[in-house]
Amino acid sequence: MSNSNKINTIIKEITPHYNKYIGNKSNLSGAQSLKIMWDIGEILKIQIDKLNIPPHNLYRQIYGKSESNNNILQKSYITREFQGRCFRIRKIFPLKKDIDKQLPKLKSFTCFREAMPFFDNDKYKFEGIQKELLLKLLNSNIKSSSIISDIKKLQKNYIGINNTRKQRLDELNVEKEKFIFIYNEVYRILTNFEYETFKENLNVSNDLIINFSQLTSALVSEEIVTPDLIKSENLPEPFKSLNAILNKLFTKEKMTERSRFRRLIPPERISKLSDMIYALTEKKLFVHYNKRQANPTPTPPDG
């Protein structure tokens, strides 16, 4: 079976669960949402183990967009961010029945999502009495908004994430501006140059471009990702600026900064840049993007 057919089979297996979640999202309890996402995570885990590939590589192939000649367009609506969250849930709960055992009265998935670092981040993971108190909070009868407020306080105390939306975001303004420059520059290359002219003037190998595309894609992941970074100092723009961003955001001590960066630059824009970078590797992909109508400027969220 070809790789494309394998991915299509995986998508067909995931789609009923995904449609069940999306179609009933507003009516599902938190525990019901978790169990559907656990099912998707189980499918992903089986394939990740079977294919022996990094999770974000599989997410990219399932979502699609310029991964190969036969996978130029979007293959599914199952975003990489959603897949990553499902896989995290599968790793948090080894058995599906553990969800009912630990969170039988969870009202809202959003409450659990805010608490996820306390379940799977080695640096902040709760154990013993701390975990018991967290589970008690998540299963409580108080309003979801109050639960989230309490979890935000825990984030502030244990992770250093302040409840104020602008907390430390200004520290990443340089990276935000660099990203906008990179995005616009790659877009300009795709829409203003012939492929042959571009390749003649670029002193960067296809392997390196693909590496940049994959690292950019990994920025969207909510998992604890520490990929091998590119250490070359003789890079032309916009790759020099991109490499500076990647090296800062993937430093182990800077895990929270990736979350902050995604508040400045929407994940869909990051994914789109990854796709555009990949399109620089082959003429067919380059021409395909050359014909697209796209908005070159990322729009950071207000506030």
C-alpha positions in Angstrom: 0.0 0.0 0.0 1.4 3.4 -1.0 2.0 6.0 1.7 -0.9 8.2 0.3 -3.3 5.3 0.6 -2.1 4.6 4.1 -2.8 8.2 5.1 -6.2 8.1 3.5 -7.0 4.9 5.4 -6.0 6.6 8.7 -8.2 9.6 7.8 -11.2 7.4 7.2 -10.6 5.7 10.5 -10.4 9.0 12.4 -13.1 10.9 10.6 -16.2 9.3 12.2 -14.8 10.1 15.7 -13.9 13.7 14.6 -17.3 14.3 13.1 -18.9 13.0 16.3 -16.9 15.4 18.3 -17.4 18.5 16.1 -21.1 17.8 15.5 -22.0 17.4 19.1 -19.3 19.6 20.7 -21.7 21.9 22.5 -23.7 19.1 24.0 -20.9 16.8 25.1 -19.8 16.7 28.7 -16.1 17.1 29.4 -15.6 13.4 30.0 -17.5 12.5 26.7 -15.2 14.9 24.8 -12.1 13.4 26.3 -13.2 9.8 25.4 -13.8 10.7 21.8 -10.4 12.4 21.6 -8.9 9.5 23.4 -10.2 7.2 20.6 -8.5 9.5 18.0 -5.3 9.5 20.0 -5.3 5.7 20.1 -5.5 5.6 16.3 -2.7 8.1 16.1 -0.6 6.2 18.6 -0.9 2.9 16.8 0.2 4.5 13.5 3.0 6.5 15.1 4.4 3.3 16.7 3.8 1.3 13.5 5.3 3.8 11.1 8.0 4.8 13.6 7.8 8.5 12.7 7.7 11.7 14.8 4.1 12.6 15.8 4.1 16.0 14.1 5.1 14.4 10.8 2.1 12.2 10.9 -0.2 15.1 11.8 1.1 17.0 8.8 0.4 14.2 6.4 -3.1 13.7 7.8 -4.0 17.4 7.5 -2.1 17.6 4.2 -0.9 20.7 2.3 2.2 20.5 0.2 3.7 17.4 1.9 4.5 15.7 -1.4 3.5 15.8 -5.1 0.4 13.8 -4.4 -0.5 15.7 -1.4 -0.5 19.4 -2.4 -3.9 20.3 -1.2 -5.5 20.0 2.2 -6.3 16.3 2.8 -8.6 16.7 5.8 -10.1 19.2 8.2 -8.4 17.4 11.2 -5.8 20.1 12.1 -2.4 19.3 13.5 -3.1 21.1 16.7 -6.2 19.0 17.3 -4.4 15.8 16.5 -1.6 16.7 18.9 -4.1 17.3 21.7 -5.7 13.9 21.1 -2.4 12.2 21.2 -1.5 14.0 24.5 -4.9 12.8 26.0 -4.1 9.2 24.9 -0.7 9.4 26.7 -2.2 10.9 29.8 -4.8 8.1 30.1 -3.2 4.7 29.3 -6.7 3.1 29.4 -9.9 4.8 28.2 -11.7 3.7 31.4 -9.2 5.9 33.3 -11.2 8.9 32.1 -14.4 7.8 33.8 -12.4 6.8 36.9 -10.6 10.1 37.3 -12.9 12.6 35.7 -16.5 11.3 35.9 -18.0 14.7 36.5 -15.9 16.9 34.3 -18.2 19.5 32.9 -16.1 21.1 30.2 -13.2 20.0 28.1 -11.9 23.5 28.3 -11.3 23.1 32.0 -9.2 20.0 31.4 -7.3 21.7 28.5 -6.2 24.5 30.8 -5.0 21.9 33.3 -3.2 19.6 30.9 0.4 20.8 31.8 -0.3 19.4 35.3 -1.0 16.0 33.8 1.8 15.5 31.3 4.5 18.1 31.6 7.4 16.5 33.5 8.3 19.9 34.9 4.9 20.8 36.3 3.1 17.4 36.6 1.1 17.0 39.8 1.4 13.8 41.9 -0.2 12.6 45.1 -2.2 15.1 47.1 -1.7 17.8 44.5 -3.3 15.6 41.8 -6.1 14.6 44.1 -7.0 18.2 44.7 -6.8 19.0 41.0 -9.1 16.2 40.2 -11.5 17.3 42.9 -11.5 20.8 41.4 -12.2 19.4 37.9 -15.0 17.2 39.1 -16.6 19.9 41.3 -20.1 21.3 40.8 -19.0 25.0 40.6 -19.2 26.9 37.3 -16.7 26.1 34.5 -15.6 29.7 34.5 -14.8 29.5 38.2 -12.8 26.2 37.7 -10.8 27.8 34.9 -10.1 30.8 37.1 -8.8 28.6 39.8 -6.6 26.7 37.2 -5.2 30.0 36.0 -4.1 30.7 39.5 -2.4 27.3 39.6 -0.7 28.2 36.3 0.5 31.5 37.8 1.9 29.8 40.9 3.5 26.7 39.4 4.3 27.6 35.8 4.6 31.4 35.9 1.7 32.1 33.5 -0.1 35.2 34.6 -3.9 35.5 34.1 -3.3 38.8 32.3 -3.5 38.3 28.5 -0.5 40.6 27.9 1.7 38.9 30.5 5.2 38.9 29.0 3.9 39.0 25.4 5.8 42.1 24.8 9.0 40.1 25.2 8.2 38.3 22.0 7.5 41.4 19.9 10.8 41.1 18.1 10.0 37.5 17.2 6.6 38.5 16.1 8.0 41.1 13.7 10.6 38.7 12.4 7.8 36.2 11.7 5.8 38.7 9.7 9.0 39.6 7.7 9.7 35.9 7.0 6.1 35.2 6.0 5.9 38.2 3.7 9.3 37.4 2.2 8.5 33.7 1.5 5.2 34.9 0.0 7.0 37.4 -2.2 9.4 34.8 -3.5 6.5 32.4 -4.3 4.5 35.1 -6.2 7.2 37.2 -7.9 9.9 34.8 -9.0 10.2 32.0 -11.5 11.3 28.8 -9.9 14.5 28.4 -11.9 15.5 32.0 -11.1 14.8 31.5 -7.4 16.9 28.2 -7.2 19.8 29.8 -9.1 20.1 32.5 -6.5 19.5 30.5 -3.4 22.4 28.9 -1.5 20.2 26.6 0.7 19.7 22.9 0.0 16.3 21.3 -0.3 17.0 19.1 2.7 17.6 22.2 4.8 14.5 23.9 3.5 12.4 20.8 4.4 14.0 20.8 7.8 12.9 24.5 8.3 9.4 23.6 7.1 9.2 20.7 9.6 10.5 22.8 12.5 8.1 25.6 11.7 5.2 23.1 11.7 6.3 21.8 15.1 5.8 25.2 16.6 2.1 24.5 16.4 2.3 21.4 18.5 1.3 21.6 22.2 3.5 18.6 22.9 6.9 18.9 24.7 9.0 19.0 21.5 12.8 19.4 21.5 13.9 18.8 17.9 17.4 19.0 16.6 17.9 22.6 15.6 19.8 24.1 12.7 23.2 25.5 13.8 24.4 27.0 10.5 25.5 30.7 10.8 25.8 31.4 7.1 22.2 31.4 6.1 20.6 33.9 3.7 17.4 35.8 4.6 14.6 34.9 5.4 16.1 31.7 6.8 18.6 33.4 9.1 15.7 35.2 10.9 13.6 32.1 11.0 16.5 30.1 12.5 16.8 32.7 15.2 13.1 32.4 16.1 13.3 28.6 16.1 16.4 28.5 18.3 14.8 30.7 20.9 11.3 29.0 21.0 12.6 25.5 21.1 15.1 26.0 23.9 14.0 23.7 26.7 13.7 26.5 29.3 11.4 28.4 26.9 8.5 26.0 26.6 6.0 28.6 27.8 7.2 31.0 25.2 5.9 28.9 22.4 2.4 29.2 23.9 2.8 33.0 24.1 4.1 33.1 20.6 0.9 31.3 19.4 -1.1 34.1 21.0 0.7 36.6 18.9 0.8 34.6 15.7 -2.3 32.3 15.1 -1.4 28.6 14.6 -3.0 28.6 11.2 -0.5 31.3 10.1 2.4 29.3 11.4 1.1 26.2 9.5 0.7 28.2 6.4 4.3 29.5 6.6 5.5 25.9 7.0 3.5 24.9 3.8 4.9 27.8 1.8 8.5 27.0 2.9 8.0 23.4 1.7 6.7 24.7 -1.6 10.2 26.2 -2.2 11.6 22.7 -2.7 9.9 21.6 -5.9 8.8 23.4 -9.1 5.3 21.8 -9.1 4.6 23.0 -5.5 6.2 26.4 -6.2 4.0 27.0 -9.3 0.9 25.8 -7.4 1.5 28.4 -4.6 2.4 31.0 -7.3 -1.1 30.8 -8.6 -2.8 31.0 -5.2 -4.5 34.0 -3.8 -3.2 34.5 -0.2 -3.1 37.2 2.4 0.6 37.9 3.0 0.4 39.6 6.3 -0.4 37.5 9.5 -2.9 39.2 11.7 -2.1 38.9 15.4 -5.1 38.6 17.8 -6.3 41.8 19.4 -5.0 42.7 22.8 
